[in-house]
Amino acid sequence: MFEKTLIPVAYGERPEEVRKAGKILKTLGANSVCLYHVNEPGSFFRGADLSWLTLLSEALEETGLVVEVKTGEGHIASAIAETALLEGADGIYMKAKRRWHIETMLLGSVSRDLLRLADVPVFVHKVRPRLPDDGADPGHSDLNVLYATDLGEASVRTLPYVMEFAGAWCHVLHVRGRMADPLAERVRREAVERELGTVAEELRPYFGRVTVEQQIGDPAAQVLYVSDQIEADVVVLGRKSAAFLSAPMGYTAERIVTGSRASIFLVPQPGRRNAS
């Protein structure tokens, strides 16, 4: 899934945290990492000694990953998104709730812009799953995954990534609006049940347990509620769909990303740069 991963890093990053991230990425199939630092215009640290990047690289190499270090300049999110494409990265890994150049919290403007701009999947690592302690088994056989699907085009691209998370439980959630009359509502409910059943069958070889659920209501609210109810470790979303995330990183998706206590894995449509 993340055979080659780009990890944006900022001054003050701790080697031990980067090492733990490397262990997580190894379980997701990573074998090489590009550590990428953006020299933001006007930053206090612009032009400072970058030997700290060498320390981060060495910490990652201890996990068995092949590591390269690159730097760039300009608007942070745009530079990261562009470099991920140029470097052929399979995905971008971000650790949430850390400071970016001291003054900006990740999952503030930088991360929201990146989630909107990136043309490769983005893994925002939040409270869950817990980063392994040194020496701990970083496997994900006990992982709980919430797969929020619109059962449309985005699902075709997203489903293989869900399979890669292979863990203990995958709960498949579809959120929709209510139909105009009782008969239409029954027909639609039954059709969705059949489609969810097909998805469940495809996922069963990869998870110890697969369950499905359809809800009527606000997509963001339902995803956040169900995620908390099942104590999801990761919420998997497809970006841009008329039926579910109608605006790329618009209000609905942003509420899910910023409101979830679980990690977020966001899969964009390929070859399309969207504006919010």
ZIMOZI-V653503 format. One record per backbone hydrogen bond with DSSP energy under -0.5 kcal/mol. CO is the residue of the C=O (numbers start at 1). NH is the residue of the N-H. If there is no record, write none. Layout:
co=<CO CO>
nh=<NH NH>
//
This chain:
co=<3 3 4 4 5 5 6 6 7 10 14 14 15 16 17 18 19 20 21 22 23 24 25 25 26 28 31 32 33 33 34 34 35 36 37 37 38 39 40 43 45 50 50 51 51 52 53 54 55 56 57 58 60 60 61 65 66 68 70 72 75 76 77 78 79 80 81 82 83 84 85 90 91 92 93 94 94 98 99 100 101 104 105 106 108 109 110 111 112 113 114 116 121 122 122 123 123 124 124 125 128 128 133 136 140 143 143 143 144 144 145 145 146 146 147 147 152 152 153 153 154 155 156 158 158 159 160 161 162 163 167 168 169 170 170 171 171 172 173 174 176 181 182 183 184 185 186 187 188 189 190 191 192 193 194 195 196 197 198 199 200 203 203 204 209 211 213 215 218 219 220 221 222 223 224 225 226 227 227 228 233 234 234 235 235 236 237 244 245 247 250 251 252 253 254 255 256 261 261 263 264 264 265 265 266 266 267 269 272>
nh=<31 32 90 91 7 34 8 93 36 13 17 18 19 20 21 22 23 24 25 26 27 28 28 30 29 2 66 5 35 68 7 36 70 9 39 72 40 74 43 46 48 53 54 54 55 56 57 58 59 60 61 62 63 65 64 67 33 35 37 39 79 80 81 82 83 84 85 86 87 89 88 121 6 123 8 96 125 106 101 104 103 100 108 97 112 113 114 115 116 117 118 274 92 124 266 94 125 126 264 96 126 263 136 138 143 145 168 169 233 234 147 171 148 236 149 173 155 156 156 157 158 159 160 161 162 163 164 165 165 166 208 209 145 172 211 147 173 213 149 215 217 185 186 187 188 189 190 191 192 193 194 195 196 197 198 199 200 201 202 203 204 206 207 207 170 172 174 176 222 223 224 225 226 227 228 229 230 231 232 231 263 146 236 237 265 148 267 246 241 250 254 255 256 257 258 259 260 127 128 235 124 266 237 267 122 268 239 272 274>
//
